[in-house]
Amino acid sequence: MLRIGVIANRKKPGARALAREIQQFSGKHGFPFLWEEQTARLIGVAGRDLARLIAEVDLLIVAGGDGSLLRVVHEVYPNPVPILGVNIGGLGFLTAVTREEILEALPDLAAGLLRHSQRLALEVRGEVGGQELHIPCVFNDVVFFRGSSSHMARIEVLAGDLPVTEFQADGLVVATPTGSTAYALSAGGPIVVPEARVFGLTPLCPHSLTNRTLVFSADSRVRMTVPERAIPVRLEFDGQSSGVLHHGDWVEIRAAPHPVTLAFLARRDFFQILRQKLRWSGASVPTPGRQVETDRRRS
């Protein structure tokens, strides 16, 4: 029997109601769920701290928004437990399952009917402000900003030992395939199939119109520095501040040694999520099974 842990963002409206409905399913069908300690307080049951929880479960349900799921990813990495995100917030690509869908799908989850998606993460090392920097898991993106200065940022980029260019822009976004539908997409970057083993570098409002997204293979090593007499550059990873780069500082980005595993309902695929979340128009492409049925009716 699949062992499922539940984590809910207590600050999100609807978190308590969802937890209670999962609890009711548990009581009705005799299927035990394990609860993270903060989530357990919502419904008055016993809970576990996160370290103990992830050691005892085969799947984590994380209810909240994409930010909630990102926080859990950072906290559990490199544990390979699959994570199923349930969206009880606004627009979400990572939390692509709605509250209504998860309640309908609880019998399928209990039976282990899920699709797993192995996602590349990034590892960041560097020296910032005289301090060693190490971020073992970046799931969406690393962002370099010019901050509040009116001047453009200048950022030198090397791929391995090879100089790429000195970008003059408002900043740079280094995005995983998962993060390609986040900030990088707003900056004009490509949508990347999430299981791809690549990461992209997209300039923010570059001075040169010929600066476009560069896509690197997963075995690449990309280094960023700030040239002499350039303005300081703020650094963020997955929306979290990580210091300010000055001349003499450096940051190196490469693929993390372990992937992150997301879980999805078996009937849900990435392109369906794109059509729904981005509100793409036009007729949807039929599944192979549906196409066969259509062809039979025509014949």
Residue pairs with C-beta under 8 A, 6 or more apart in sequence:
1 31
1 110
2 58
2 59
2 109
2 110
2 111
2 112
3 32
3 34
3 56
3 57
3 58
3 59
4 33
4 34
4 57
4 58
4 59
4 60
4 61
4 109
4 110
5 33
5 34
5 35
5 36
5 48
5 53
5 54
5 56
5 57
5 59
5 60
5 61
6 19
6 22
6 33
6 34
6 35
6 36
6 39
6 60
6 61
6 63
7 36
7 38
7 39
7 50
7 53
7 60
7 61
7 62
7 63
7 68
7 72
8 15
8 16
8 18
8 19
8 36
8 39
8 42
8 62
8 63
8 64
8 88
9 15
9 63
9 64
9 65
9 68
9 88
10 16
10 38
10 39
10 41
10 42
12 63
12 64
12 65
12 68
12 88
12 89
13 88
14 88
14 99
15 39
15 42
15 63
15 64
15 88
16 42
16 43
18 63
18 86
18 88
18 99
18 102
18 103
19 35
19 39
19 42
19 43
19 63
20 42
20 43
21 103
22 33
22 61
22 103
22 106
23 33
23 43
23 45
25 31
25 103
25 106
26 32
26 33
29 107
29 110
31 106
31 110
34 48
34 53
34 56
34 57
35 43
35 45
35 46
35 47
35 48
35 53
36 47
36 48
36 49
36 50
36 53
37 47
37 48
37 49
38 47
39 47
40 46
40 47
40 48
41 47
48 56
50 75
50 76
53 60
54 60
54 76
54 79
54 81
57 81
58 81
58 82
58 112
59 81
59 82
59 83
59 84
59 109
59 114
59 263
60 72
60 76
60 81
60 82
60 83
60 84
61 84
61 86
61 102
61 109
62 68
62 69
62 72
62 83
62 84
62 85
62 86
62 95
63 86
63 88
63 95
63 99
63 102
64 85
64 86
64 87
64 88
64 89
64 95
65 87
65 88
65 89
65 90
65 92
65 95
66 85
66 89
66 92
66 93
66 94
66 95
66 182
67 89
67 239
68 85
68 89
68 95
69 83
69 85
69 94
69 95
70 94
70 139
70 140
70 238
70 239
72 83
73 83
73 121
73 137
73 139
73 260
74 137
74 139
74 238
76 83
77 121
77 136
77 137
77 256
77 258
77 260
78 136
78 137
78 256
78 257
78 258
80 258
80 259
80 261
81 261
82 114
82 116
82 261
82 262
82 263
83 260
83 261
83 262
83 263
84 97
84 102
84 109
84 114
84 262
84 263
84 264
85 92
85 94
85 95
85 96
85 97
85 262
86 95
86 97
86 98
86 99
86 102
87 95
87 96
87 97
87 98
87 99
88 95
88 99
89 95
91 277
92 277
93 178
93 181
93 182
93 273
93 277
94 178
94 262
96 264
96 268
96 273
96 277
97 105
97 264
97 265
97 268
101 265
102 109
105 265
108 114
108 265
108 266
113 265
113 266
114 263
114 264
114 265
114 266
115 263
115 264
115 265
115 266
115 268
115 269
116 261
116 262
116 263
116 264
117 194
117 195
117 261
117 262
117 263
117 264
117 270
118 195
118 259
118 260
118 261
119 139
119 176
119 177
119 178
119 194
119 195
119 259
119 260
119 261
119 262
120 176
120 177
120 178
120 196
120 197
120 198
120 199
120 218
120 255
120 256
120 259
121 137
121 138
121 139
121 176
121 255
121 256
121 258
121 259
121 260
122 137
122 138
122 139
122 142
122 174
122 176
122 199
122 253
122 254
122 255
122 256
123 134
123 135
123 136
123 137
123 138
123 253
123 254
123 255
123 256
123 257
124 133
124 134
124 135
124 138
124 142
124 237
124 242
124 251
124 252
124 253
125 132
125 133
125 134
125 135
125 251
125 252
126 132
126 133
126 249
126 250
126 251
126 252
127 133
127 249
127 250
128 235
128 242
128 243
128 244
128 245
128 249
128 251
129 243
129 244
129 246
129 249
131 243
133 242
133 243
133 251
135 237
135 242
136 256
137 256
137 260
138 176
138 237
138 238
138 253
138 256
139 176
139 178
139 179
139 238
139 260
140 175
140 176
140 178
140 179
140 182
140 183
140 238
140 239
141 173
141 174
141 175
141 176
141 179
141 182
141 183
141 184
141 237
141 238
142 173
142 174
142 235
142 236
142 237
142 251
142 253
143 171
143 172
143 173
143 174
143 183
143 235
143 236
143 237
144 153
144 155
144 171
144 172
144 173
144 224
144 233
144 234
144 235
144 245
145 153
145 170
145 171
145 204
145 233
145 234
145 235
145 236
146 152
146 153
146 169
146 170
146 171
146 231
146 233
146 234
147 231
147 232
147 233
147 234
147 244
149 231
149 232
151 231
152 168
152 169
152 170
152 207
152 231
153 167
153 168
153 169
153 170
153 171
153 172
153 230
153 231
153 233
154 166
154 167
154 168
154 226
154 227
154 230
154 231
155 166
155 167
155 169
155 171
155 172
155 224
155 225
155 226
155 230
155 233
156 163
156 165
156 166
156 167
156 224
156 225
156 226
156 227
157 163
157 164
157 165
157 166
157 167
157 172
157 201
157 222
157 223
157 224
158 164
158 222
158 223
158 225
159 216
159 220
159 221
159 222
160 220
160 221
164 214
164 222
165 211
166 227
167 203
167 206
167 211
168 206
168 207
168 208
169 203
169 204
169 205
169 206
169 207
169 211
170 204
170 205
171 203
171 204
171 233
172 201
172 202
172 203
172 204
172 224
173 179
173 183
173 184
173 187
173 189
173 201
173 202
173 203
173 204
174 199
174 200
174 201
174 202
174 222
174 253
175 182
175 183
175 184
175 189
175 199
175 200
175 202
176 199
177 192
177 193
177 194
177 195
177 196
177 198
177 199
178 194
178 260
180 189
180 190
180 191
180 192
180 194
180 200
181 191
181 274
181 277
184 200
184 202
184 213
185 191
187 202
187 203
187 204
187 205
188 202
188 213
189 200
189 202
189 213
190 200
190 213
190 215
191 274
192 198
192 200
192 215
193 270
194 270
197 217
197 218
197 255
198 215
198 216
198 217
198 218
199 215
199 216
199 218
199 220
199 253
199 255
200 213
200 214
200 215
200 216
201 213
201 214
201 215
201 216
201 222
202 213
203 211
203 212
216 222
218 255
219 255
220 254
220 255
221 252
221 253
221 254
222 252
222 253
222 254
223 250
223 251
223 252
223 253
224 245
224 250
224 251
224 252
224 253
225 245
225 247
225 249
225 250
225 251
226 232
226 233
226 245
226 246
226 247
226 248
226 249
227 247
228 247
229 247
230 247
232 244
232 245
232 246
233 244
233 245
234 241
234 243
234 244
234 245
235 241
235 242
235 243
235 244
235 245
235 251
236 242
245 251
271 285
272 284
274 280
275 284
286 294
